Amino acid sequence: MTDRLVLLDTEALSFHYSVPAATLRYWAMQDGWTKYGTRRTRQWNLDEVEASFVRRRAPELAVTLGVSLAT
C-alpha cells in the first residue's frame, strides 16, 4: 500500500505551525519543496513542511521522527 500525499495550503499550515505564511514560503524556497496547485492556490506536501519545521524549530524531535538536520 502506498502512502497518500497530504496537501495543505499556506494559510492552513501557517495556522497549524504558528508561523507566518511568509516564513513558510521562505522555507519552501530554501528547502525546495514540491509545488502543487497554482500560484494563487499553492499547496504543499505536509511531509516536507513537517521536516523543515522540525529541522528549524524542534531539533530534539528530529531523531524521533527520523528527520535529517542537514540543510
Jmol script that loads the backbone (N, CA, C; Angstrom):
load data "model"
ATOM      1  N   MET A   1       0.846  -1.177   0.000  1.00  0.00           N
ATOM      2  CA  MET A   1       0.000   0.000   0.000  1.00  0.00           C
ATOM      3  C   MET A   1       0.894   1.243   0.000  1.00  0.00           C
ATOM      4  N   THR A   2       0.564   2.197  -0.823  1.00  0.00           N
ATOM      5  CA  THR A   2       1.364   3.419  -0.889  1.00  0.00           C
ATOM      6  C   THR A   2       0.761   4.499  -0.003  1.00  0.00           C
ATOM      7  N   ASP A   3       1.643   5.356   0.474  1.00  0.00           N
ATOM      8  CA  ASP A   3       1.173   6.491   1.275  1.00  0.00           C
ATOM      9  C   ASP A   3       0.594   7.551   0.356  1.00  0.00           C
ATOM     10  N   ARG A   4      -0.454   8.186   0.805  1.00  0.00           N
ATOM     11  CA  ARG A   4      -1.058   9.274   0.034  1.00  0.00           C
ATOM     12  C   ARG A   4      -0.439  10.596   0.438  1.00  0.00           C
ATOM     13  N   LEU A   5      -0.387  11.506  -0.517  1.00  0.00           N
ATOM     14  CA  LEU A   5       0.082  12.852  -0.229  1.00  0.00           C
ATOM     15  C   LEU A   5      -0.983  13.598   0.554  1.00  0.00           C
ATOM     16  N   VAL A   6      -0.553  14.328   1.546  1.00  0.00           N
ATOM     17  CA  VAL A   6      -1.459  15.217   2.269  1.00  0.00           C
ATOM     18  C   VAL A   6      -1.028  16.626   1.896  1.00  0.00           C
ATOM     19  N   LEU A   7      -1.886  17.326   1.173  1.00  0.00           N
ATOM     20  CA  LEU A   7      -1.591  18.671   0.702  1.00  0.00           C
ATOM     21  C   LEU A   7      -2.433  19.677   1.466  1.00  0.00           C
ATOM     22  N   LEU A   8      -1.761  20.736   1.919  1.00  0.00           N
ATOM     23  CA  LEU A   8      -2.454  21.818   2.610  1.00  0.00           C
ATOM     24  C   LEU A   8      -1.978  23.140   2.040  1.00  0.00           C
ATOM     25  N   ASP A   9      -2.850  24.150   2.105  1.00  0.00           N
ATOM     26  CA  ASP A   9      -2.449  25.459   1.604  1.00  0.00           C
ATOM     27  C   ASP A   9      -1.607  26.204   2.644  1.00  0.00           C
ATOM     28  N   THR A  10      -0.997  27.266   2.207  1.00  0.00           N
ATOM     29  CA  THR A  10      -0.076  28.028   3.043  1.00  0.00           C
ATOM     30  C   THR A  10      -0.749  28.553   4.307  1.00  0.00           C
ATOM     31  N   GLU A  11      -1.964  29.048   4.188  1.00  0.00           N
ATOM     32  CA  GLU A  11      -2.651  29.626   5.343  1.00  0.00           C
ATOM     33  C   GLU A  11      -2.962  28.561   6.401  1.00  0.00           C
ATOM     34  N   ALA A  12      -3.386  27.387   5.967  1.00  0.00           N
ATOM     35  CA  ALA A  12      -3.680  26.307   6.916  1.00  0.00           C
ATOM     36  C   ALA A  12      -2.413  25.858   7.634  1.00  0.00           C
ATOM     37  N   LEU A  13      -1.321  25.752   6.889  1.00  0.00           N
ATOM     38  CA  LEU A  13      -0.051  25.354   7.504  1.00  0.00           C
ATOM     39  C   LEU A  13       0.467  26.422   8.450  1.00  0.00           C
ATOM     40  N   SER A  14       0.267  27.677   8.081  1.00  0.00           N
ATOM     41  CA  SER A  14       0.675  28.788   8.934  1.00  0.00           C
ATOM     42  C   SER A  14      -0.047  28.729  10.271  1.00  0.00           C
ATOM     43  N   PHE A  15      -1.326  28.456  10.239  1.00  0.00           N
ATOM     44  CA  PHE A  15      -2.116  28.337  11.463  1.00  0.00           C
ATOM     45  C   PHE A  15      -1.677  27.113  12.279  1.00  0.00           C
ATOM     46  N   HIS A  16      -1.489  26.002  11.593  1.00  0.00           N
ATOM     47  CA  HIS A  16      -1.136  24.748  12.268  1.00  0.00           C
ATOM     48  C   HIS A  16       0.214  24.838  12.990  1.00  0.00           C
ATOM     49  N   TYR A  17       1.199  25.424  12.346  1.00  0.00           N
ATOM     50  CA  TYR A  17       2.545  25.501  12.923  1.00  0.00           C
ATOM     51  C   TYR A  17       2.824  26.819  13.644  1.00  0.00           C
ATOM     52  N   SER A  18       1.874  27.719  13.656  1.00  0.00           N
ATOM     53  CA  SER A  18       2.007  29.030  14.326  1.00  0.00           C
ATOM     54  C   SER A  18       3.226  29.809  13.841  1.00  0.00           C
ATOM     55  N   VAL A  19       3.388  29.841  12.528  1.00  0.00           N
ATOM     56  CA  VAL A  19       4.441  30.646  11.907  1.00  0.00           C
ATOM     57  C   VAL A  19       3.799  31.476  10.804  1.00  0.00           C
ATOM     58  N   PRO A  20       4.364  32.638  10.503  1.00  0.00           N
ATOM     59  CA  PRO A  20       3.798  33.460   9.428  1.00  0.00           C
ATOM     60  C   PRO A  20       3.860  32.753   8.073  1.00  0.00           C
ATOM     61  N   ALA A  21       2.903  33.065   7.216  1.00  0.00           N
ATOM     62  CA  ALA A  21       2.858  32.470   5.875  1.00  0.00           C
ATOM     63  C   ALA A  21       4.132  32.793   5.093  1.00  0.00           C
ATOM     64  N   ALA A  22       4.658  33.987   5.285  1.00  0.00           N
ATOM     65  CA  ALA A  22       5.891  34.376   4.591  1.00  0.00           C
ATOM     66  C   ALA A  22       7.057  33.477   4.997  1.00  0.00           C
ATOM     67  N   THR A  23       7.080  33.064   6.245  1.00  0.00           N
ATOM     68  CA  THR A  23       8.129  32.159   6.721  1.00  0.00           C
ATOM     69  C   THR A  23       8.025  30.819   6.010  1.00  0.00           C
ATOM     70  N   LEU A  24       6.809  30.326   5.858  1.00  0.00           N
ATOM     71  CA  LEU A  24       6.625  29.060   5.150  1.00  0.00           C
ATOM     72  C   LEU A  24       7.055  29.166   3.694  1.00  0.00           C
ATOM     73  N   ARG A  25       6.729  30.285   3.061  1.00  0.00           N
ATOM     74  CA  ARG A  25       7.151  30.469   1.671  1.00  0.00           C
ATOM     75  C   ARG A  25       8.674  30.533   1.566  1.00  0.00           C
ATOM     76  N   TYR A  26       9.322  31.136   2.556  1.00  0.00           N
ATOM     77  CA  TYR A  26      10.785  31.194   2.590  1.00  0.00           C
ATOM     78  C   TYR A  26      11.373  29.791   2.757  1.00  0.00           C
ATOM     79  N   TRP A  27      10.810  29.016   3.682  1.00  0.00           N
ATOM     80  CA  TRP A  27      11.274  27.639   3.873  1.00  0.00           C
ATOM     81  C   TRP A  27      11.095  26.831   2.592  1.00  0.00           C
ATOM     82  N   ALA A  28       9.973  27.029   1.908  1.00  0.00           N
ATOM     83  CA  ALA A  28       9.704  26.300   0.666  1.00  0.00           C
ATOM     84  C   ALA A  28      10.769  26.606  -0.380  1.00  0.00           C
ATOM     85  N   MET A  29      11.130  27.872  -0.488  1.00  0.00           N
ATOM     86  CA  MET A  29      12.155  28.267  -1.442  1.00  0.00           C
ATOM     87  C   MET A  29      13.508  27.684  -1.040  1.00  0.00           C
ATOM     88  N   GLN A  30      13.845  27.803   0.232  1.00  0.00           N
ATOM     89  CA  GLN A  30      15.151  27.375   0.721  1.00  0.00           C
ATOM     90  C   GLN A  30      15.310  25.849   0.671  1.00  0.00           C
ATOM     91  N   ASP A  31      14.268  25.121   1.022  1.00  0.00           N
ATOM     92  CA  ASP A  31      14.357  23.663   1.101  1.00  0.00           C
ATOM     93  C   ASP A  31      13.888  22.957  -0.170  1.00  0.00           C
ATOM     94  N   GLY A  32      13.391  23.706  -1.134  1.00  0.00           N
ATOM     95  CA  GLY A  32      12.990  23.124  -2.412  1.00  0.00           C
ATOM     96  C   GLY A  32      11.764  22.233  -2.346  1.00  0.00           C
ATOM     97  N   TRP A  33      10.740  22.694  -1.612  1.00  0.00           N
ATOM     98  CA  TRP A  33       9.507  21.921  -1.531  1.00  0.00           C
ATOM     99  C   TRP A  33       8.878  21.800  -2.912  1.00  0.00           C
ATOM    100  N   THR A  34       8.197  20.701  -3.136  1.00  0.00           N
ATOM    101  CA  THR A  34       7.451  20.494  -4.375  1.00  0.00           C
ATOM    102  C   THR A  34       6.202  21.362  -4.345  1.00  0.00           C
ATOM    103  N   LYS A  35       5.978  22.074  -5.455  1.00  0.00           N
ATOM    104  CA  LYS A  35       4.822  22.970  -5.541  1.00  0.00           C
ATOM    105  C   LYS A  35       3.640  22.238  -6.161  1.00  0.00           C
ATOM    106  N   TYR A  36       2.486  22.387  -5.541  1.00  0.00           N
ATOM    107  CA  TYR A  36       1.238  21.828  -6.055  1.00  0.00           C
ATOM    108  C   TYR A  36       0.238  22.971  -6.193  1.00  0.00           C
ATOM    109  N   GLY A  37      -0.736  22.800  -7.070  1.00  0.00           N
ATOM    110  CA  GLY A  37      -1.732  23.841  -7.280  1.00  0.00           C
ATOM    111  C   GLY A  37      -1.200  24.930  -8.191  1.00  0.00           C
ATOM    112  N   THR A  38      -1.834  26.082  -8.115  1.00  0.00           N
ATOM    113  CA  THR A  38      -1.423  27.221  -8.933  1.00  0.00           C
ATOM    114  C   THR A  38      -0.728  28.251  -8.045  1.00  0.00           C
ATOM    115  N   ARG A  39      -0.196  29.304  -8.653  1.00  0.00           N
ATOM    116  CA  ARG A  39       0.439  30.348  -7.853  1.00  0.00           C
ATOM    117  C   ARG A  39      -0.560  30.975  -6.891  1.00  0.00           C
ATOM    118  N   ARG A  40      -1.798  31.049  -7.314  1.00  0.00           N
ATOM    119  CA  ARG A  40      -2.839  31.652  -6.479  1.00  0.00           C
ATOM    120  C   ARG A  40      -3.304  30.711  -5.366  1.00  0.00           C
ATOM    121  N   THR A  41      -3.342  29.427  -5.648  1.00  0.00           N
ATOM    122  CA  THR A  41      -3.807  28.446  -4.662  1.00  0.00           C
ATOM    123  C   THR A  41      -2.709  27.412  -4.404  1.00  0.00           C
ATOM    124  N   ARG A  42      -1.557  27.871  -3.961  1.00  0.00           N
ATOM    125  CA  ARG A  42      -0.406  26.995  -3.725  1.00  0.00           C
ATOM    126  C   ARG A  42      -0.679  26.036  -2.583  1.00  0.00           C
ATOM    127  N   GLN A  43      -0.289  24.790  -2.790  1.00  0.00           N
ATOM    128  CA  GLN A  43      -0.413  23.775  -1.749  1.00  0.00           C
ATOM    129  C   GLN A  43       0.930  23.088  -1.572  1.00  0.00           C
ATOM    130  N   TRP A  44       1.142  22.555  -0.374  1.00  0.00           N
ATOM    131  CA  TRP A  44       2.427  21.953  -0.030  1.00  0.00           C
ATOM    132  C   TRP A  44       2.211  20.576   0.578  1.00  0.00           C
ATOM    133  N   ASN A  45       3.199  19.712   0.384  1.00  0.00           N
ATOM    134  CA  ASN A  45       3.182  18.370   0.948  1.00  0.00           C
ATOM    135  C   ASN A  45       3.473  18.466   2.444  1.00  0.00           C
ATOM    136  N   LEU A  46       2.608  17.939   3.263  1.00  0.00           N
ATOM    137  CA  LEU A  46       2.736  18.024   4.714  1.00  0.00           C
ATOM    138  C   LEU A  46       4.035  17.383   5.209  1.00  0.00           C
ATOM    139  N   ASP A  47       4.503  16.323   4.574  1.00  0.00           N
ATOM    140  CA  ASP A  47       5.750  15.675   4.994  1.00  0.00           C
ATOM    141  C   ASP A  47       6.948  16.613   4.842  1.00  0.00           C
ATOM    142  N   GLU A  48       7.011  17.345   3.728  1.00  0.00           N
ATOM    143  CA  GLU A  48       8.117  18.284   3.510  1.00  0.00           C
ATOM    144  C   GLU A  48       8.058  19.439   4.504  1.00  0.00           C
ATOM    145  N   VAL A  49       6.863  19.923   4.773  1.00  0.00           N
ATOM    146  CA  VAL A  49       6.685  21.025   5.717  1.00  0.00           C
ATOM    147  C   VAL A  49       7.106  20.589   7.117  1.00  0.00           C
ATOM    148  N   GLU A  50       6.666  19.418   7.519  1.00  0.00           N
ATOM    149  CA  GLU A  50       6.997  18.919   8.856  1.00  0.00           C
ATOM    150  C   GLU A  50       8.501  18.722   9.025  1.00  0.00           C
ATOM    151  N   ALA A  51       9.165  18.209   7.997  1.00  0.00           N
ATOM    152  CA  ALA A  51      10.611  18.020   8.067  1.00  0.00           C
ATOM    153  C   ALA A  51      11.328  19.355   8.247  1.00  0.00           C
ATOM    154  N   SER A  52      10.896  20.378   7.516  1.00  0.00           N
ATOM    155  CA  SER A  52      11.510  21.705   7.648  1.00  0.00           C
ATOM    156  C   SER A  52      11.242  22.299   9.021  1.00  0.00           C
ATOM    157  N   PHE A  53      10.010  22.144   9.511  1.00  0.00           N
ATOM    158  CA  PHE A  53       9.659  22.680  10.826  1.00  0.00           C
ATOM    159  C   PHE A  53      10.506  22.040  11.923  1.00  0.00           C
ATOM    160  N   VAL A  54      10.614  20.724  11.885  1.00  0.00           N
ATOM    161  CA  VAL A  54      11.386  20.013  12.907  1.00  0.00           C
ATOM    162  C   VAL A  54      12.852  20.428  12.849  1.00  0.00           C
ATOM    163  N   ARG A  55      13.393  20.521  11.646  1.00  0.00           N
ATOM    164  CA  ARG A  55      14.801  20.898  11.475  1.00  0.00           C
ATOM    165  C   ARG A  55      15.080  22.284  12.061  1.00  0.00           C
ATOM    166  N   ARG A  56      14.133  23.204  11.915  1.00  0.00           N
ATOM    167  CA  ARG A  56      14.359  24.584  12.346  1.00  0.00           C
ATOM    168  C   ARG A  56      13.879  24.885  13.761  1.00  0.00           C
ATOM    169  N   ARG A  57      12.743  24.344  14.146  1.00  0.00           N
ATOM    170  CA  ARG A  57      12.112  24.751  15.397  1.00  0.00           C
ATOM    171  C   ARG A  57      12.135  23.715  16.502  1.00  0.00           C
ATOM    172  N   ALA A  58      12.295  22.453  16.167  1.00  0.00           N
ATOM    173  CA  ALA A  58      12.252  21.402  17.190  1.00  0.00           C
ATOM    174  C   ALA A  58      13.293  20.327  16.890  1.00  0.00           C
ATOM    175  N   PRO A  59      14.581  20.690  16.878  1.00  0.00           N
ATOM    176  CA  PRO A  59      15.605  19.706  16.502  1.00  0.00           C
ATOM    177  C   PRO A  59      15.668  18.497  17.429  1.00  0.00           C
ATOM    178  N   GLU A  60      15.199  18.634  18.663  1.00  0.00           N
ATOM    179  CA  GLU A  60      15.215  17.491  19.576  1.00  0.00           C
ATOM    180  C   GLU A  60      14.263  16.385  19.120  1.00  0.00           C
ATOM    181  N   LEU A  61      13.289  16.718  18.272  1.00  0.00           N
ATOM    182  CA  LEU A  61      12.362  15.716  17.746  1.00  0.00           C
ATOM    183  C   LEU A  61      12.893  15.031  16.489  1.00  0.00           C
ATOM    184  N   ALA A  62      13.967  15.556  15.924  1.00  0.00           N
ATOM    185  CA  ALA A  62      14.461  15.050  14.646  1.00  0.00           C
ATOM    186  C   ALA A  62      14.832  13.570  14.712  1.00  0.00           C
ATOM    187  N   VAL A  63      15.496  13.162  15.763  1.00  0.00           N
ATOM    188  CA  VAL A  63      15.899  11.754  15.887  1.00  0.00           C
ATOM    189  C   VAL A  63      14.671  10.867  16.001  1.00  0.00           C
ATOM    190  N   THR A  64      13.709  11.284  16.797  1.00  0.00           N
ATOM    191  CA  THR A  64      12.480  10.508  16.981  1.00  0.00           C
ATOM    192  C   THR A  64      11.716  10.351  15.672  1.00  0.00           C
ATOM    193  N   LEU A  65      11.636  11.418  14.897  1.00  0.00           N
ATOM    194  CA  LEU A  65      10.870  11.387  13.651  1.00  0.00           C
ATOM    195  C   LEU A  65      11.686  10.954  12.441  1.00  0.00           C
ATOM    196  N   GLY A  66      12.990  10.790  12.621  1.00  0.00           N
ATOM    197  CA  GLY A  66      13.845  10.364  11.514  1.00  0.00           C
ATOM    198  C   GLY A  66      14.093  11.449  10.490  1.00  0.00           C
ATOM    199  N   VAL A  67      14.217  12.699  10.935  1.00  0.00           N
ATOM    200  CA  VAL A  67      14.452  13.823  10.029  1.00  0.00           C
ATOM    201  C   VAL A  67      15.922  14.211  10.082  1.00  0.00           C
ATOM    202  N   SER A  68      16.533  14.376   8.927  1.00  0.00           N
ATOM    203  CA  SER A  68      17.924  14.795   8.865  1.00  0.00           C
ATOM    204  C   SER A  68      18.040  16.272   9.209  1.00  0.00           C
ATOM    205  N   LEU A  69      19.004  16.627  10.051  1.00  0.00           N
ATOM    206  CA  LEU A  69      19.200  18.028  10.425  1.00  0.00           C
ATOM    207  C   LEU A  69      20.067  18.761   9.402  1.00  0.00           C
ATOM    208  N   ALA A  70      20.646  18.060   8.445  1.00  0.00           N
ATOM    209  CA  ALA A  70      21.449  18.701   7.412  1.00  0.00           C
ATOM    210  C   ALA A  70      20.537  19.491   6.483  1.00  0.00           C
ATOM    211  N   THR A  71      20.963  20.678   6.090  1.00  0.00           N
ATOM    212  CA  THR A  71      20.150  21.504   5.192  1.00  0.00           C
ATOM    213  C   THR A  71      20.557  21.363   3.763  1.00  0.00           C
TER     214      THR A  71
END
end "model"
wireframe off; spacefill off
backbone 0.3
color backbone group
